[in-house]
Amino acid sequence: MVDDNDLLPLSALQHIIFCERQFALIHLEQAWAENAYTMEGRVLHEKAHSGAREKRPGKSKEFGMPIRSLELGLTGMTDAVEYGEDGGIRIIEYKRGRPKRHRADEVQLCAQAMCIEEMKGVAIAEAQLFYGKAKRRKTVSLDDDLRSITRAAAARAISLLLEGRTPKADFDEAKCPHCSLIGLCMPGKLGSGKSVDRYIERMTREKAE
């Protein structure tokens, strides 16, 4: 358990699962750069973090609720929380794209639920991810396996920060082209005489074909 002043942002879980070097560049070295993906995500979350409330028959919805967990060492905001007449709580996290091969979105969602459980003394069995490209919700079971992965990701993030070490750059063809920090990271294959700009341009063209 950590102090309030040492809490990591919930987004750190996305970064640590996607790439430990990306996590260290952002949270240890304070580096940041935007690309089309991060800009779209930021716009999508503007309403979600507005703090507004909506009421409809049988349920209400709260946007941008501040949350934290001293056990996980995390703090942040929910996108949306729905409250039913029966007292049930359902968390909704908005994502710009489509479901991913890795579980970073599910882990971030689970962490939000664990924060609310710790704060309110409630139990939350499932939550939902809404993907902008697919225009649909995906229900996520917050089972023991996902909770274990979430705890491990939070612990790993804190461990890396305490070590104060940025992992070396290793090129990953499935991840690197989508990372806004590629120009700062300079993973291995980019050092073969090609500029970062040319590499990104080529990868973007190939994906569009």
N, C-alpha and C positions, 0 to 999 in steps of 0.2 A: 504494500500500500504506500502511496506517495502523497506528498503535500499538494494542496491546491495550486501553488505557484509553479509546480514542476510538471503539470499535466501536458501531454502531447495533444495536438489537434487530431480529431477523428480521421481526417484525411490521410494522416500518416500511415494508417493501415492499408489504404489503397497503394501507397507508394512502396511500403516495405514488401508487400506481396508481389507487386508488379516487378520491382527491381530494387535490390538493396542499395545499389550505387545511386539510383535516382533518389531514394529516401535520404541517403547521406548528403547528397548535393543540396537538397532542399532544406532539410531540417538541421544539418550540421554546418554546412558551408553557406547557408542562406542564399543559394542560387535559384533563379527562376527565369523562365522564358515561356512565352505563350505561342501556341500554334492554333490551327483552326479547331482542333478538338477541344482544347482547354477554353477557348473563347466561347464556343457553343455551350459548353458545360456551365460556364459562368453566367451566361444569359439565362439559361434554363433555371438556375437556382435563385435568380433575383427575386421572383415572387415567393419562392419556397422559403426564403429566409427573411420575409418581410415582417413577420410577427403578427400577421393578420389572423382573424378568426372567421370561420363560416359556420352557419347553423342551418340545418335542414331537418325535416321531420325524422325523428328517430336517431339522429346522430349529429355531431358537431366536429369540426376540423380546425386544428391549430397549426399555423405555419411558423417555422423558425423558433422552436422551443429550445432554450438553452439547456444542455444536459452535461453531466459529467459522471465519471466513476473513479473513485480513489483506488479501488481494487485494481482496475485495468490501467490506471494512470492516463486517462483520456478525457478530453473535453470537446465540446462543439455544439452544433445545432442540428435538430431534426429538420428534414424537409417538410413533412406533414405528419400529424398524428390525428387519427380519427378516434372519437369517443362514442361508443354505442350506449343506448339506453340501459343496457344490462351492466354497464360499468366496464365493458371490455375495451382494451386499447389496441389499436392497430397502427403500426408505423409504416409510412410509405416513403421510399427514397426514389428520387427522380434521376434518371440517367439519360444522356443524350443519344446514345447509340443502341446497340443490341446486346443481348446476353453474351458474356465473355466465356472463354474456355477455362480461365482460372476463376477462383472463388472470391476475388477481392471485393466485389459488390456485395456478396452475401455476408462476408466478414464484417464489412462496414455497417451493414444493416443489423447484424447480430450485436455488434458493439453498442449501437444506439439502444437496442432493446435492453441490453444488460445494464446500461447507464440508467434507464428509466426504472428498471426493476430495483436497482440499488437505491435510487432516490425516493421512489414511491412505495416500495415494499409490495410490489405486485408481481405476478407471473405472466409472461408473454410467450405464447407457444408458437406464434407465427407472425410474419410481417410480409410486406410486399415491395417489389421493385417495379417501377414503371419505366419502360424503355421508350424514348422518343421516336426512334426509327421504326420500331415494331408497333407502336401505339397500343401497347397492352401491358397489363400488370402480370407479374410473375410472383406467385405465392411461395415464400421460403419458410420451411420448417426450421425452427430454431432448436434443433436437437442437440444432444450431448456432443456429437462429433463436431458440429459447426462451432459450438461454444468452446470446445477444446482448441480448435484451430484459431479462433479469435483470441483466446488468452495467450496462446503461443506467439501469435503475430505481435500483440501488444508488448509482451515480454522481450521479444527479439528487437523491437524498435527501441525500447528503453535501453537494452544492453548495448546496441550499436552507438547510441548517443553517449553512454557512459564511457565506452571505449574511445570515443573521439576519433574514430578511424573511418575513412571513406574507402569502400571496397574498390578494387581495380576495375577498369573498364573491360568488359567482355562483350563482343558483338553478338546480338541475338536477332536473327532476321525476322522473327515474328513480332518482336517488341520494339527494337530500336527505331525503325522508320516512323512509328507512331508517337515517339516520345518528344515532347517539346524541348527537352534539354540535350538533344543529340549534338547540337553545335558546341555545347559546353562540355559534354561528356567525352566526345571523340573516341567512341569504341573502336577496337582494333582494326577492322577492315577499312575504316575511313583513312587510315594512314598510308594507303598504297598509291598516293599521287593524285587521288580524286578529291576535289573540294567537297565539303559538306553540302553546299548548295546544289552541286551537280548530282550528288548521290540522292538527295531528297527528291530532286526533280525527276530523276530516272525512276525511282521507286513509285512516285505518285503516278507517273505516266503508265508504268506497267500495271498498276492496280486498276487504272481506269480503262485499260484495253480489254 
